[in-house]
Amino acid sequence: PPVCGEETSAIMYSILNEPPPPIGGIPRELEGLIFRALSKRKEERFNSVDVMLDKLERLVF
């Protein structure tokens, strides 16, 4: 699992405050896209799912 912890509060803290762990086994560009979508800061995330889908399609096709 991407976030582990013995207590719910520790898991919630990790989700809200720590960057996600590296994914590995996928292209760096795809990992970057995923991390951008998961960004804690709203201004760093995609403006819309359409923008994200466009970027994803460019990576895959």
TAURFEN-V437022 format. One record per backbone hydrogen bond with DSSP energy under -0.5 kcal/mol. CO is the residue of the C=O (numbers start at 1). NH is the residue of the N-H. If there is no record, write none. Layout:
BEGIN
((CO | NH) (CO | NH))
END
This chain:
BEGIN
((7 | 11) (8 | 12) (9 | 13) (10 | 14) (11 | 15) (12 | 16) (13 | 17) (14 | 18) (27 | 31) (28 | 32) (29 | 33) (30 | 34) (31 | 35) (32 | 36) (33 | 37) (34 | 38) (36 | 39) (40 | 42) (41 | 44) (41 | 45) (42 | 45) (48 | 52) (49 | 53) (50 | 54) (51 | 55) (52 | 56) (53 | 57) (54 | 58) (55 | 59) (56 | 60) (57 | 61))
END
